[in-house]
Amino acid sequence: MRNIQIFELSQGGSGAVADESMADFAADVAWAMGQGAHIERFSFAEQPDEFARNAVVEDFVERSGYDALPLALVDGELAVAGRHPTRSELARWAGLAQPIPAGGCCSGGHCG
């Protein structure tokens, strides 16, 4: 199983839209981990040493700044920067079955 690491400024939000977005992402992470994915989240506000220990993250922050976070690493390689990964990306990276979109497997939920 692949190792997925998410580096963020904080795991909280700022405002209603950010809070909703963070709640959605937290739900996506919980779903993926419930399916067996190995995901670690690091908050600069709470774990600044983790940022300094990782050369890829340190390099990224040096070039792009902290405002360019979040970023996601898969097995130590940069996978996504500037946004949180989607549930589908987490599933693909972890080798999980792709989640079925809300509303079912096809238009209107009438499959077959």
C-alpha positions in Angstrom: 0.0 0.0 0.0 1.3 3.5 -0.9 2.1 6.1 1.7 0.1 9.3 1.3 1.2 12.4 3.2 -0.7 15.7 3.3 1.1 18.9 4.4 -1.1 21.8 5.4 -0.8 25.2 7.1 -3.5 24.0 9.6 -6.2 21.4 9.7 -8.8 24.1 10.6 -10.6 26.5 8.3 -11.2 30.2 8.0 -14.8 31.0 7.3 -17.8 29.0 6.3 -16.6 27.9 2.9 -13.2 26.9 4.2 -14.7 25.0 7.1 -17.1 23.1 4.8 -14.2 22.3 2.4 -12.0 21.1 5.3 -14.9 19.0 6.6 -15.4 17.5 3.2 -11.7 16.7 3.0 -11.6 15.2 6.5 -14.5 13.0 5.5 -12.6 11.9 2.3 -9.6 11.0 4.4 -11.7 9.1 6.9 -13.4 7.2 4.1 -10.0 6.3 2.5 -8.5 5.3 5.8 -11.6 3.2 6.5 -10.9 1.4 3.2 -7.3 0.6 4.3 -5.4 3.6 2.9 -2.3 4.8 4.8 -2.7 8.6 5.1 -0.8 11.0 7.4 -1.7 14.7 7.8 0.8 17.2 9.0 -0.1 20.7 10.1 2.6 23.4 10.1 0.8 25.1 13.0 1.1 21.9 15.1 4.0 19.9 13.5 6.5 22.3 12.0 9.4 19.8 12.5 7.7 17.4 10.0 8.0 20.1 7.3 11.7 20.6 8.0 12.4 16.8 8.0 11.0 16.3 4.5 13.3 17.6 1.7 10.5 17.6 -0.9 8.3 19.7 1.4 11.1 22.0 2.5 12.1 22.6 -1.2 8.5 23.3 -2.2 7.9 25.8 0.6 11.2 27.5 -0.1 10.3 28.0 -3.8 6.6 28.6 -3.5 6.0 29.7 0.1 3.5 28.5 2.7 0.6 30.1 0.9 1.0 27.5 -1.8 0.1 24.7 0.6 -1.5 22.2 1.0 0.5 19.6 -0.8 0.2 15.9 -1.1 3.1 13.4 -1.4 2.6 9.8 -2.6 5.5 7.6 -1.6 7.6 10.7 -1.1 6.9 12.3 -4.5 4.8 15.4 -5.1 1.4 14.5 -6.3 -0.8 17.6 -5.8 0.0 21.1 -4.6 -2.2 24.1 -3.9 -5.3 22.1 -3.0 -6.4 19.1 -1.1 -6.7 15.9 -3.1 -10.1 14.6 -4.0 -11.6 11.4 -2.8 -11.0 9.8 -6.2 -7.4 10.8 -6.1 -6.9 9.4 -2.6 -8.6 6.2 -3.8 -6.5 5.9 -6.9 -3.2 6.6 -5.1 -4.1 4.0 -2.4 -5.2 1.4 -4.9 -8.8 1.4 -3.7 -12.0 0.9 -5.7 -13.2 4.2 -7.0 -16.0 5.7 -5.0 -19.4 5.9 -6.6 -20.5 9.5 -7.0 -23.5 10.8 -5.1 -26.7 10.0 -6.9 -25.6 6.5 -7.9 -23.5 5.0 -10.7 -25.0 6.9 -13.6 -27.3 9.7 -14.5 -30.4 9.7 -12.4 -29.3 6.6 -10.5 -31.1 4.3 -13.1 -28.4 1.9 -14.0 -28.8 -1.0 -16.3 
